[in-house]
């Protein structure tokens, strides 16, 4: 029976282990970077949606509060590029109006029944 010889190895990592570890770390950082980028894009989209919705709400509030207001006043007040309205239909005392306005090359429109 032969005896097992114990050889003292110096503790360390092989080149393959180091490369695999670096690969795992780099993939983790790439994934984390993409998550941060997606989060920033989502925040920008959310802010744009909120701004657009607030602008529409402001225009609608002004038209509901005073339907006979001059478009020039609304344009100056809300810093719009252009604004217009037209009557679409009428039924007895109700009037359907379409309001179109533009701000920073974004076009918006909605209909109001008065």
C-alpha positions as CSV (number, residue, x, y, z in Angstrom):
1,X,0.0,0.0,0.0
2,X,1.4,3.3,-1.0
3,X,1.2,6.4,1.1
4,X,-0.5,9.5,-0.1
5,X,1.8,12.4,-0.4
6,X,0.5,15.7,0.7
7,X,1.7,18.5,-1.3
8,X,1.5,22.0,0.0
9,X,-0.2,24.3,-2.5
10,X,-0.1,28.0,-2.1
11,X,-3.6,29.3,-1.6
12,X,-4.7,31.4,-4.6
13,X,-7.0,31.6,-7.5
14,X,-6.5,30.3,-10.9
15,X,-6.7,32.5,-13.9
16,X,-10.0,30.9,-14.9
17,X,-11.6,31.7,-11.6
18,X,-10.5,35.3,-11.8
19,X,-11.8,35.7,-15.3
20,X,-15.2,34.2,-14.4
21,X,-15.4,36.4,-11.3
22,X,-14.7,39.6,-13.4
23,X,-17.2,38.5,-16.0
24,X,-19.9,38.1,-13.3
25,X,-19.1,41.5,-11.8
26,X,-19.1,43.2,-15.2
27,X,-22.5,41.6,-16.2
28,X,-23.9,42.8,-12.8
29,X,-22.8,46.3,-13.4
30,X,-24.1,46.4,-16.9
31,X,-27.5,45.1,-15.8
32,X,-27.6,47.7,-12.9
33,X,-26.6,50.5,-15.3
34,X,-29.5,49.5,-17.7
35,X,-32.0,49.5,-14.8
36,X,-30.9,53.0,-13.8
37,X,-31.2,54.2,-17.4
38,X,-34.7,52.7,-17.7
39,X,-35.7,54.3,-14.5
40,X,-34.5,57.7,-15.6
41,X,-36.4,57.3,-18.9
42,X,-39.5,56.3,-17.1
43,X,-39.2,59.4,-14.8
44,X,-38.9,61.7,-17.9
45,X,-42.0,60.1,-19.5
46,X,-43.9,60.4,-16.3
47,X,-43.0,64.1,-15.9
48,X,-43.9,64.8,-19.6
49,X,-47.3,63.1,-19.0
50,X,-47.9,65.1,-15.9
51,X,-47.0,68.4,-17.6
52,X,-49.3,67.7,-20.6
53,X,-52.2,66.7,-18.3
54,X,-51.7,69.8,-16.2
55,X,-51.8,72.0,-19.3
56,X,-55.0,70.3,-20.5
57,X,-56.6,70.7,-17.1
58,X,-55.6,74.4,-16.9
59,X,-57.1,75.1,-20.4
60,X,-60.3,73.1,-19.5
61,X,-60.7,74.9,-16.2
62,X,-60.4,78.3,-17.9
63,X,-63.0,77.4,-20.5
64,X,-65.4,76.0,-18.0
65,X,-65.0,79.0,-15.6
66,X,-65.5,81.5,-18.4
67,X,-66.6,80.1,-21.8
68,X,-66.5,83.6,-23.4
69,X,-62.9,84.2,-22.6
70,X,-60.7,85.5,-25.4
71,X,-58.2,83.0,-26.9
72,X,-55.4,85.6,-26.8
73,X,-55.8,85.9,-23.0
74,X,-55.5,82.1,-22.6
75,X,-52.5,82.0,-24.9
76,X,-50.7,84.7,-23.0
77,X,-51.6,83.3,-19.6
78,X,-50.5,79.7,-20.3
79,X,-47.7,80.6,-22.7
80,X,-49.2,78.6,-25.6
81,X,-48.1,78.9,-29.2
82,X,-51.6,78.8,-30.6
83,X,-55.2,78.1,-29.5
84,X,-58.5,77.8,-31.3
85,X,-61.9,76.5,-30.7
86,X,-64.9,75.7,-32.9
87,X,-68.4,74.6,-32.4
88,X,-69.0,71.0,-33.5
89,X,-72.7,70.6,-32.7
90,X,-75.7,72.0,-30.9
91,X,-78.6,70.3,-29.2
92,X,-81.1,72.6,-27.5
93,X,-79.1,74.5,-25.0
94,X,-76.0,72.3,-25.2
95,X,-73.1,73.2,-27.4
96,X,-70.2,70.8,-28.2
97,X,-66.9,72.7,-28.7
98,X,-63.6,71.3,-29.8
99,X,-60.6,73.1,-28.4
100,X,-57.2,72.8,-30.1
101,X,-54.0,74.3,-28.8
102,X,-50.3,73.9,-29.3
103,X,-47.3,74.4,-27.0
104,X,-43.7,73.6,-27.9
105,X,-44.7,71.8,-31.1
106,X,-47.0,69.5,-29.1
107,X,-50.6,69.5,-30.3
108,X,-53.5,68.9,-28.0
109,X,-57.2,68.8,-28.5
110,X,-60.3,67.9,-26.5
111,X,-64.1,68.4,-26.7
112,X,-66.3,70.2,-24.2
113,X,-70.0,70.2,-23.9
114,X,-71.4,73.4,-22.5
